[in-house]
Amino acid sequence: MGEEEVKLVGAWFSPYVHRVAWVLKLKGIRYEYVKEKINNKSSLLLDCNPVYKKIPVLVHHGKPIVEPLFIIEYNDETWKHNPILSTHPYDRAMARFWALYIDQM
């Protein structure tokens, strides 16, 4: 799949954006970083994430994916090299549990 059509919409201060950026770098996926101003949300952000209107958003071939864990799972399923999450269902469930737990702390 073409990596040249990958954009990450985010802001420097967001740990969630950093989480997605690290995964993209670990997997060797080139992407365009689109800076978002939280005080003045862009039409790109509002179009890509009209429900929550928040970052990060990954846009691949014009299709947006939202929520950090969903983005990471999408990356693993789209680009099979350098897997981030386990292929074992139990281990994946535990990774989702701990990610949610940490996010809620």
C-alpha positions in Angstrom: 0.0 0.0 0.0 1.2 3.5 -0.8 2.9 5.1 2.2 3.1 8.4 0.3 -0.6 9.0 1.1 -0.3 8.9 4.9 -1.0 12.0 7.0 -1.0 12.4 10.8 -3.0 15.2 12.1 -1.8 16.2 15.5 -0.3 18.7 17.9 3.2 18.6 19.6 1.8 18.5 23.1 -0.4 15.4 22.7 1.0 12.1 24.1 -1.6 10.3 22.0 -0.2 11.9 18.8 3.3 10.9 20.0 2.2 7.3 20.5 1.0 7.1 16.9 4.1 8.9 15.5 6.4 6.4 17.3 4.5 3.5 15.8 4.7 5.0 12.3 8.5 5.5 12.8 9.0 2.0 14.3 7.2 0.5 11.3 9.2 2.8 8.9 6.1 4.4 7.4 6.7 7.8 5.9 4.0 10.3 6.6 3.1 14.0 6.4 2.6 15.6 9.7 -0.2 18.1 9.7 0.0 20.5 12.7 -3.4 21.2 14.3 -4.3 24.2 16.4 -6.6 23.1 19.1 -8.0 26.6 19.7 -8.9 27.0 16.0 -9.7 23.5 14.7 -9.1 23.1 11.0 -11.7 22.0 8.5 -9.5 18.9 7.9 -9.8 17.8 11.5 -13.5 18.6 11.7 -14.1 16.7 8.4 -12.0 13.7 9.5 -13.3 13.4 13.1 -16.7 15.1 13.2 -17.9 13.1 16.3 -15.1 13.9 18.8 -13.3 16.7 16.9 -9.9 15.7 18.4 -6.5 14.5 17.5 -4.8 12.3 16.5 -6.2 11.4 13.1 -4.4 9.2 10.6 -5.5 9.8 7.0 -4.5 7.0 4.6 -5.6 7.3 1.0 -8.0 10.0 2.0 -9.8 7.8 4.6 -9.5 9.0 8.3 -8.9 6.7 11.2 -9.4 8.1 14.7 -8.4 7.1 18.3 -4.8 6.1 19.0 -5.3 2.4 19.6 -7.5 2.0 16.5 -4.8 3.8 14.5 -2.1 1.5 15.8 -4.2 -1.6 15.0 -4.9 -0.3 11.6 -1.2 0.3 11.0 -0.4 -3.3 12.1 -3.1 -4.7 9.8 -2.1 -2.5 6.8 1.7 -2.8 7.1 2.6 -6.3 8.2 6.3 -5.6 8.7 7.6 -4.7 12.2 4.4 -5.7 14.1 3.6 -3.6 17.2 0.8 -5.7 18.6 0.8 -9.5 19.2 -1.0 -11.7 16.7 -2.3 -13.8 19.7 -5.9 -12.7 20.6 -5.3 -12.8 24.4 -2.2 -10.7 24.2 -3.9 -8.2 21.9 -6.8 -8.0 24.4 -4.4 -7.4 27.2 -2.6 -4.7 25.2 -6.0 -2.9 24.6 -6.9 -3.2 28.3 -3.6 -1.7 29.5 -3.7 1.1 26.8 -7.3 2.0 27.9 -6.3 1.8 31.6 -3.3 4.1 31.1 -5.4 6.5 29.0 -7.9 6.9 31.8 -5.3 7.5 34.5 
